[in-house]
């Protein structure tokens, strides 16, 4: 899996959750994950999560670290949700390493610190791939719900993003190798 930390500030509005956005914007061909920092305001027309759309609360934050992942697979949405949950767990592990002792917990695909929601996430599919957006609040400004943020934890956003990119690509490679080393039960 290819990965990149984008130095430029980008506003996430949901339109980035599209097939080949990473290729078009970053030049990475194939399975990839990229991270960038910027505000978040997802318009209703771009909302992939129907629960969020129906609640009317919205998805927003003035400063977040965003991760976009695209895998060119068979489009199995259930598997994409499993990958999304694993990514969330990996993000939690990375944060625990950077902020030892923090009261961090994962519920489904979201991370919480105490009562504050630290992350947002969605998995979806396109005609040619599965896509995941995962983001963590850098600050609590501009959020429509009670949140927690990297600033509360004393965690540098770029350090977190770059470390999680490394942790995630290592995890994906480990899974790939685990799959390749297994022999069939009827194999001699």
N, C-alpha and C positions, 0 to 999 in steps of 0.2 A: 504494500500500500504506500502510495506517495503521500507526502505531507508538506505543508508550507505554512509559515507564519507570515501574514501580510502586514507590512509596516504601515501601510496607508489606513487611515480611518475610513470606514465604510458604514453607511446607515443601512441596517437590515430592515426590509419592509415586507419580506415574504416572497418577493419575486426572485430572490436568489435560490429558492428551493425548486430548482428546475434542472432537468437533464442537461448536462454539458455546461452548466454555469461555471464550474471549476475549470474546465478546458478553455472556455471562451475568456474567462477573466484572468486565469493564472497560467494557462498553457500546459497544465498537467493532464496527460492522457492516461485514462484507465482509472482503476479504483484509487480514490484519493480522499484526504481530509485536509481542510484548510481552516485556519483560525484568523480572526481579525477583531479589532476593537471598534466599537461605534454604538450609536444610539439604536433603539429598536422601536418601530411603530408599524405594526402589521395591520394593513387595511383589511376590511371585511372580505373583499374579493380575493385576497391572497391567503386567507385563513384556512389552513389545512385541517385544524382540529375543530370538528363540529361542536364539541362541548364548549370550547372557548367562544365560538361564534354565537351559539345560542344563549350563553350566559350574559352577553353584552358587556362584560367587564373590559375586554380587550387585552391585547398583549403589547406592553410598552415598557420602556426604560430609557433613561437619558444616557447611560453609559454601561455597556455590556461587553463581555468577550464572547464572540460567536464562533461556533464550530459548524462547518458544513461538511458532510460526508456523502460521497456518492460511490455506490458499488454496482458494477455492471454484472448483474447476476440474473437469475430467472424471474426476478420481480416478486418473489414470495414476501408478502407484507408481514406475515407472522414472523418469519425469520428476521426481517428488518426491525421489528419491534423487539425481538430478543437482542439483536445487536445494539439497538438504542439503549436498552436496559443495561447491557454490559458496559456501554460507553459511559452511562451515568455512574455506574459502580466504579469504573476506572477514574472518573473525575473525582469522585469522593475519596478514593485512595490517594490520588495526587494531592488533594487539598489536606487530607490528614497528615501527609508527609510534610507539607509546607506550613501547617498550623497545628502542631501537636496539641492534643487536649481539647480541641474544639468539639462542641456538642453538635456534630454533623450526623444526619441520618438520611437515608434514601427511602422514599416511598414511591414505588413504581419507577417512573423515569425522571422523577424530580428529586432534588436535594433540598434539605431544610437545615437551618441553624436555629435551634430553639423553635419558636413559632414562625420564624420568617422564612419565606420561600426564596431560596438562593438561585434556582435555575428554572429554565423553561426548556421544553423539548417536544419534538414531533418526529415521527417516522412516516414516510409516505412512499409512493412509487410513481415512476414515470413509465412510458412504454418501453424504455430500454434499461432502466436501472431502479435501484432503491435509494432513497435519499433520507438523510437525518439532519435536522437542525437541533443543536444543543447550545444553550447560552447561559452564562452566569453573570449576575449583576456585579458590576464594579462599584456602583454606588446605589443608594436607595431612592434616588431622585427620579421622578417621573413614572413611578410604577403604580399600577392601579390597585394593587393588593399589598398587604403587609409583607415586606421582603427583608432579606439579609443580603449582605454584599461582601465582596472581597476586601473592601476598605475596613469593614467591621472586624475582619480576621487578620488584618495586617499583611495581606498577601499581595504581592506585585502581580498585576494582570498579565504582563508579558512573560514573566517567569512561569506563572501557572500555565499559560497557554502553550508555551514551548515545551515545558516538561510533560504536559498531558499529550501533546502530539507525539513525543518520543515514547511515552508509556503506551499509547494506543497502537502505534505502528509495531512496537515490540509484541504487544498482545496478539495482534492480527497475524504476525509472522509465526508466533508460537502456535496459534490455532492451525495455520497452514501446515506447519511441520508435524503437528500431532495427527492431523488427518492423513498425511503421507506415510507415516511410519507404521500404520496399522495394517496387519494382513487379515485377509478374509478367513473366517473360521474353517472353511473347507480347503484353504490354500495349504499346500504341502510345505 
